[in-house]
């Protein structure tokens, strides 16, 4: 008599399948990547195999452009973004540089500056 596999067996096969579809570069933090994929699942926007390959390619491009790929992932996680975007605050790029001039928070006349 053959028993049907439960959902646990199906999940194990899915995990094995996922791990064979792409190779995560060593410069991407595994936990951050896992957190990003989990966030996408919660948004009901689980990426397809092709989408994962494209996401990794995007991260390669961000890295080549000077953005820290892990900070790009963290930014998307923090904002619940489905996609990956350049860093807004550039902390991942030129971490030691500060903004030399801040604009006033309210309108002031030139003579008040």
Backbone as CSV, one residue per row, in Angstrom:
resi,resn,N_x,N_y,N_z,CA_x,CA_y,CA_z,C_x,C_y,C_z
1,UNK,0.835,-1.167,0.000,0.000,0.000,0.000,0.893,1.247,0.000
2,UNK,0.645,2.130,-0.935,1.454,3.330,-1.047,0.753,4.490,-0.341
3,UNK,1.504,5.201,0.505,0.942,6.340,1.210,1.208,7.622,0.426
4,UNK,0.254,8.529,0.494,0.442,9.826,-0.152,1.360,10.680,0.721
5,UNK,2.203,11.421,0.052,3.075,12.329,0.799,2.272,13.533,1.252
6,UNK,2.562,13.977,2.451,1.895,15.163,2.977,2.519,16.414,2.410
7,UNK,2.029,17.543,2.885,2.549,18.828,2.414,4.010,19.008,2.787
8,UNK,4.452,18.376,3.852,5.852,18.488,4.260,6.786,17.945,3.199
9,UNK,6.432,16.834,2.587,7.247,16.257,1.522,7.273,17.137,0.294
10,UNK,6.146,17.750,-0.017,6.073,18.648,-1.163,6.941,19.879,-0.933
11,UNK,6.915,20.389,0.266,7.724,21.569,0.583,9.210,21.256,0.467
12,UNK,9.602,20.074,0.912,11.009,19.679,0.820,11.446,19.616,-0.633
13,UNK,10.596,19.059,-1.497,10.934,18.980,-2.916,11.034,20.376,-3.516
14,UNK,10.145,21.279,-3.107,10.189,22.646,-3.611,11.488,23.340,-3.193
15,UNK,11.907,23.133,-1.941,13.144,23.749,-1.464,14.339,23.223,-2.252
16,UNK,14.356,21.902,-2.499,15.442,21.317,-3.278,15.442,21.893,-4.683
17,UNK,14.271,22.018,-5.276,14.131,22.559,-6.622,14.628,24.000,-6.664
18,UNK,14.238,24.816,-5.681,14.644,26.214,-5.642,16.156,26.355,-5.569
19,UNK,16.801,25.513,-4.778,18.233,25.651,-4.593,19.013,25.283,-5.844
20,UNK,18.408,24.568,-6.769,19.103,24.161,-7.983,18.875,25.133,-9.134
21,UNK,17.927,26.046,-9.006,17.577,26.933,-10.105,18.537,28.100,-10.269
22,UNK,19.175,28.525,-9.225,20.087,29.656,-9.299,21.159,29.495,-8.235
23,UNK,22.265,30.167,-8.467,23.352,30.185,-7.492,23.448,31.605,-6.963
24,UNK,23.301,31.741,-5.672,23.371,33.051,-5.041,24.849,33.442,-4.903
25,UNK,25.250,34.582,-5.472,26.649,35.015,-5.346,27.033,35.180,-3.875
26,UNK,28.303,34.975,-3.575,28.755,35.050,-2.188,28.714,36.465,-1.618
27,UNK,28.593,37.489,-2.450,28.531,38.870,-1.961,27.113,39.285,-1.580
28,UNK,26.154,38.382,-1.761,24.788,38.628,-1.287,24.610,37.851,0.007
29,UNK,24.248,38.552,1.072,24.032,37.915,2.360,22.822,36.977,2.269
30,UNK,23.051,35.717,2.628,21.994,34.709,2.492,20.752,35.038,3.321
31,UNK,20.933,35.537,4.523,19.796,35.857,5.379,19.011,37.049,4.819
32,UNK,19.717,38.053,4.320,19.043,39.216,3.735,18.249,38.794,2.508
33,UNK,18.836,37.924,1.673,18.145,37.412,0.489,16.899,36.629,0.903
34,UNK,17.055,35.782,1.909,15.926,34.991,2.405,14.823,35.913,2.928
35,UNK,15.201,36.957,3.647,14.225,37.930,4.173,13.504,38.655,3.034
36,UNK,14.234,38.988,1.973,13.619,39.653,0.819,12.590,38.739,0.163
37,UNK,12.956,37.475,-0.048,12.023,36.529,-0.666,10.804,36.282,0.227
38,UNK,11.008,36.232,1.534,9.903,36.060,2.476,8.946,37.254,2.408
39,UNK,9.523,38.464,2.330,8.696,39.663,2.213,7.877,39.612,0.927
40,UNK,8.510,39.188,-0.156,7.791,39.071,-1.434,6.648,38.063,-1.333
41,UNK,6.891,36.957,-0.639,5.836,35.944,-0.465,4.666,36.516,0.324
42,UNK,4.967,37.302,1.356,3.902,37.908,2.163,3.075,38.906,1.366
43,UNK,3.707,39.520,0.371,2.994,40.445,-0.510,2.251,39.703,-1.628
44,UNK,2.327,38.402,-1.583,1.746,37.540,-2.623,2.331,37.871,-3.992
45,UNK,3.641,38.061,-3.990,4.360,38.367,-5.221,5.631,37.531,-5.281
46,UNK,5.485,36.225,-5.030,6.646,35.335,-5.073,7.261,35.379,-6.460
47,UNK,8.569,35.588,-6.541,9.198,35.689,-7.851,9.302,34.331,-8.550
48,UNK,9.178,34.345,-9.858,9.370,33.140,-10.654,10.861,32.860,-10.756
49,UNK,11.199,31.727,-11.334,12.612,31.378,-11.515,13.326,32.434,-12.356
50,UNK,12.686,32.848,-13.421,13.277,33.870,-14.300,13.399,35.192,-13.558
51,UNK,12.403,35.553,-12.750,12.453,36.804,-11.987,13.615,36.790,-11.000
52,UNK,13.868,35.650,-10.383,14.999,35.550,-9.448,16.311,35.789,-10.181
53,UNK,16.451,35.203,-11.352,17.664,35.420,-12.144,17.820,36.905,-12.492
54,UNK,16.725,37.555,-12.834,16.774,38.977,-13.169,17.074,39.837,-11.940
55,UNK,16.537,39.462,-10.782,16.816,40.196,-9.546,18.308,40.127,-9.210
56,UNK,18.893,38.948,-9.364,20.326,38.793,-9.094,21.134,39.630,-10.082
57,UNK,20.706,39.649,-11.334,21.379,40.475,-12.350,21.279,41.955,-11.973
58,UNK,20.114,42.389,-11.503,19.948,43.775,-11.047,20.918,44.089,-9.916
59,UNK,21.048,43.162,-8.969,21.965,43.374,-7.843,23.409,43.474,-8.327
60,UNK,23.765,42.694,-9.342,25.108,42.796,-9.936,25.323,44.195,-10.512
61,UNK,24.302,44.713,-11.196,24.400,46.050,-11.779,24.508,47.129,-10.703
62,UNK,23.750,46.995,-9.611,23.849,47.954,-8.514,25.248,47.923,-7.910
63,UNK,25.777,46.723,-7.752,27.124,46.575,-7.187,28.146,47.248,-8.091
64,UNK,28.032,47.023,-9.403,28.958,47.639,-10.355,28.833,49.170,-10.341
65,UNK,27.635,49.666,-10.035,27.401,51.108,-9.973,27.774,51.740,-8.648
66,UNK,28.219,50.946,-7.692,28.668,51.493,-6.415,27.705,51.319,-5.257
67,UNK,26.516,50.766,-5.500,25.574,50.521,-4.401,25.871,49.172,-3.755
68,UNK,25.735,49.107,-2.448,25.878,47.847,-1.721,24.623,47.014,-1.980
69,UNK,24.748,45.850,-2.631,23.570,45.053,-2.962,22.753,44.635,-1.742
70,UNK,23.407,44.387,-0.621,22.684,43.996,0.585,21.873,45.168,1.140
71,UNK,22.393,46.374,1.019,21.640,47.553,1.453,20.465,47.817,0.508
72,UNK,20.641,47.508,-0.783,19.539,47.626,-1.743,18.417,46.680,-1.338
73,UNK,18.777,45.434,-0.983,17.773,44.463,-0.529,17.096,44.947,0.750
74,UNK,17.900,45.433,1.698,17.345,45.908,2.967,16.390,47.083,2.757
75,UNK,16.735,47.974,1.826,15.863,49.113,1.520,14.512,48.618,0.998
76,UNK,14.539,47.634,0.115,13.289,47.093,-0.422,12.479,46.385,0.656
77,UNK,13.163,45.673,1.551,12.470,44.989,2.648,11.807,46.022,3.557
78,UNK,12.566,47.048,3.935,12.058,48.065,4.864,10.849,48.810,4.301
79,UNK,10.824,48.986,2.985,9.743,49.739,2.359,8.682,48.845,1.723
80,UNK,8.824,47.534,1.898,7.909,46.548,1.291,7.784,46.745,-0.214
81,UNK,8.921,47.000,-0.843,8.963,47.149,-2.292,9.167,45.788,-2.922
82,UNK,8.449,45.513,-3.986,8.599,44.250,-4.700,9.862,44.236,-5.547
83,UNK,10.290,45.409,-5.973,11.453,45.512,-6.844,12.676,46.024,-6.109
84,UNK,13.756,46.164,-6.874,15.019,46.660,-6.341,15.324,47.996,-7.004
85,UNK,15.753,48.960,-6.194,15.985,50.311,-6.685,17.289,50.849,-6.118
86,UNK,17.909,51.822,-6.807,19.146,52.417,-6.268,18.896,52.983,-4.875
87,UNK,19.939,53.015,-4.093,19.812,53.517,-2.729,19.403,54.977,-2.736
88,UNK,18.445,55.302,-1.889,17.943,56.672,-1.815,18.917,57.592,-1.090
89,UNK,19.544,57.109,-0.025,20.377,58.002,0.790,21.868,57.826,0.535
90,UNK,22.240,57.053,-0.408,23.635,56.867,-0.834,24.563,56.398,0.272
91,UNK,24.041,55.942,1.402,24.908,55.448,2.467,25.653,54.201,2.018
92,UNK,25.071,53.479,1.098,25.724,52.283,0.584,26.845,52.604,-0.374
93,UNK,26.884,53.827,-0.892,27.920,54.218,-1.847,29.065,54.929,-1.144
94,UNK,28.941,56.222,-0.956,30.009,57.048,-0.403,29.745,57.275,1.078
95,UNK,30.002,56.263,1.864,29.611,56.272,3.270,30.271,57.391,4.068
96,UNK,31.414,57.887,3.690,32.079,58.899,4.491,31.710,60.318,4.133
97,UNK,31.035,60.528,3.037,30.748,61.872,2.581,29.419,62.369,3.140
98,UNK,29.390,63.620,3.523,28.149,64.203,4.022,27.698,65.304,3.079
99,UNK,26.468,65.710,3.232,25.915,66.777,2.420,26.523,68.095,2.885
100,UNK,27.259,68.809,2.019,27.945,70.015,2.474,27.014,71.164,2.837
101,UNK,25.821,71.211,2.250,24.906,72.311,2.553,23.494,71.783,2.679
102,UNK,22.895,72.024,3.799,21.504,71.634,3.999,20.613,72.815,3.703
103,UNK,19.508,72.570,3.062,18.547,73.618,2.784,17.698,73.879,4.023
104,UNK,17.246,75.112,4.205,16.396,75.390,5.370,15.082,74.624,5.261
105,UNK,14.514,74.295,6.410,13.269,73.545,6.430,12.065,74.455,6.187
106,UNK,12.223,75.737,6.340,11.154,76.679,6.044,11.720,77.752,5.121
107,UNK,10.836,78.467,4.450,11.283,79.529,3.556,11.841,80.686,4.362
108,UNK,13.008,81.150,3.935,13.599,82.330,4.549,14.019,83.288,3.452
109,UNK,13.998,84.580,3.789,14.470,85.571,2.843,15.984,85.533,2.812
110,UNK,16.583,85.881,1.689,18.047,85.827,1.576,18.772,86.602,2.688
111,UNK,18.215,87.728,3.134,18.887,88.503,4.170,18.851,87.808,5.545
112,UNK,17.962,86.817,5.702,17.888,86.097,6.971,18.904,84.952,7.035
113,UNK,19.487,84.597,5.911,20.447,83.472,5.893,21.741,83.843,6.487
